[in-house]
Amino acid sequence: SNAMAGRAGRWTGDRWSDLIYLPCTEANDFVPDFPAAVPDIIYLCYPNNPTGTVLHRDALAAWVDYARRHGALIIYDAAYEAFIRDTEGDVPHSIFEIPGAEEVAVECRSFSKTAGFTGLRCAFTTIPAAVTIPGPDGARIRLQDMWKRRQSTKYNGCPYIVQRAAEAVYSPEGQEQVRATIAAYMANAARIRSGIEGMGLACYGGIHAPYIWVRTPDGMGSWEFFDLLLSRTSLVCTPGAGFGPSGEGYVRFTAFGSEADTTEALERLQGLRL
């Protein structure tokens, strides 16, 4: 979003000069390390798109502590929260399960992934009253007040029919339908992950998220593997390089599809001789 707003600096060929990148790779178990330079805003997305991985409670608490120590703001993207399948409670559904997060974090939620609202443009952001950011004169001001001003001047509201649909998501029937839909997607994810592992490819995700993050074979580039898959099997994946420099050498598969389409895709994939 910073790049789209024109505040990301210069494009250096594989990254923007004024952004601090947080690599999430096999080397750090997809848990980002604290950066050498302290950022003003920290963006965390968990369950993660594109890797499908999660932050466990201790790791998320460490980021909250980091933000509190340095006066940074965390934007926590929890669009895929409903896909978490943890029964032990070690994978937080919300950053606000972490003590102190209400002072340094805002959380984004989406109906698109939870209830199939893609295209309806309906979501919400939680901004606690205690969250503050530096103002023009250096004094800290309430982010909630700034957000209210932004919403009231730049946003005319969600269409009423979409609001009613969002309301229905929280009805008993809506919740039952959401659970059934997500269960179907996660069944697809489990089958895709199993099939990919059976081909001898390393992969991650697909347990608490609808995405499977696959390492390309033989050091092949992300786009190279994309082209191979498209030309030989007529399947489409998402090249990892499109998500930033740490995504090179991976591709993303998605479980957002029907059971029949997933079955056919797996048959085509497993027929590929790598």
C-alpha positions, -999 to +999 in steps of 0.1 A: +000+000+000+029+023+007+042+016-028+008+024-043+007+057-023+040+067-038+059+068-006+080+037-010+111+055-024+130+042-054+125+008-072+159-009-070+151-038-092+137-062-067+125-039-038+116-004-028+143+017-011+122+031+017+105-001+028+119-025+054+115-060+043+107-089+067+118-121+050+096-151+059+114-182+045+123-217+054+155-204+070+135-186+098+105-210+099+084-183+083+086-162+115+100-127+106+131-115+125+131-081+141+146-056+116+179-037+122+161-004+116+130+003+136+099+008+113+071+032+120+045+007+109+048-031+109+025-051+087+019-087+098-006-110+080-015-143+097-026-169+088-002-157+061-009-150+024+010-163+005+028-189+026-002-203+045+019-203+077+009-190+112+024-171+141+021-189+174+012-170+205+048-165+218+060-152+185+031-128+181+036-116+217+072-109+209+062-086+181+037-068+204+065-063+229+088-050+202+062-025+190+056-013+226+093-008+232+098+012+200+066+031+197+057+014+164+022+006+151+013-030+140-013-034+112-025-070+118-042-085+087-064-114+100-083-119+068-078-157+071-086-161+108-116-183+102-093-209+086-073-216+118-077-252+128-058-251+161-077-268+190-050-261+216-053-223+214-016-217+205-025-199+173-042-167+181-073-157+162-068-121+170-038-100+179-059-086+208-056-119+225-020-107+233-018-084+264-008-049+255-018-052+218-046-028+224-020-001+227-001-007+195-021-026+170-050-023+146-066-054+131-082-059+097-109-085+090-124-095+057-157-110+047-142-119+013-123-150+026-146-159+054-179-157+036-171-155-001-177-117-003-150-111-029-161-082-050-187-069-025-160-048-008-170-053+028-145-056+056-138-039+090-109-026+109-106-026+147-088+005+161-087+005+200-090+039+217-056+035+233-036+033+200-016+065+194+008+077+167+031+107+164+014+138+153+028+167+132+044+183+162+058+151+176+031+147+203+012+114+201-024+116+190-052+090+189-053+070+157-090+063+163-098+101+159-077+103+127-094+071+113-128+085+120-120+117+101-106+097+072-137+075+071-162+103+073-145+123+045-133+096+021-159+068+024-196+069+017-204+037+034-210+001+023-242-005+002-272-014+024-278-048+007-242-057+014-245-046+050-275-069+054-255-098+039-227-091+064-252-091+092-265-125+080-229-139+082-233-137+120-267-155+122-267-191+133-275-202+097-248-179+083-222-192+107-231-228+099-227-221+061-194-204+067-181-233+086-192-257+059-176-237+031-143-233+050-143-270+058-146-278+021-118-255+012-096-270+039-103-305+027-091-293-007-060-279+009-052-311+027-055-331-005-034-306-025-007-306+002-006-344+003-005-347-034+024-322-037+044-340-009+038-373-027+055-358-057+086-351-035+082-313-035+086-293-002+056-274+007+041-254+036+007-240+047-026-257+039-033-265+075-045-232+090-049-214+057-062-221+022-028-216+005+000-241-001+034-226-006+055-249-028+093-248-033+100-251-070+120-282-081+157-281-090+161-244-081+137-234-109+126-198-109+090-190-098+080-178-133+098-206-150+078-231-130+046-212-137+053-214-174+061-251-172+029-259-153+008-238-176+022-252-209+023-288-198-008-292-176-029-261-183-028-253-146-023-219-131-004-211-099+009-178-085+046-172-089+061-165-055+084-138-069+053-117-073+050-113-036+085-099-031+122-110-032+117-137-005+091-154-027+115-163-055+118-201-059+083-207-047+048-208-061+014-205-044-014-230-049-049-222-037-076-244-022-104-220-033-121-243-058-146-271-060-138-306-050-142-318-086-119-291-100-093-298-072-094-335-081-088-328-118-061-304-110-043-329-088-045-356-115-030-332-140-003-321-116+007-356-106+009-365-143+037-340-146+071-356-148+096-333-131 
